[in-house]
Amino acid sequence: MATKKITVTIPEELIDEIRAEAAERGLSAYVAEALRFKRDRDRLLELVNWLGEEYGPVTEEEGAAALEELEDLDAEHERRRAGEKRDAGEAA
């Protein structure tokens, strides 16, 4: 994948925190991941707004059901990550 170097201004306290968290994978990879995440959320919000205009607002019950499904998916992802970390530790 092609890359391009840019200059951005970030508050000093924030960059210090990010550097500490991004140590292994690097600051550029951390920022690129954060930007992808933000872009994806913006696209999802655009879709949600369009669906709301097209089909009406989400009911409280629908919202609660969706949040429950998301929590289940998050729990499954955590289980898988924990398994991958365990497997990687055994292989080492």
Disulfide bonds with the S-S distance in Angstrom:
none
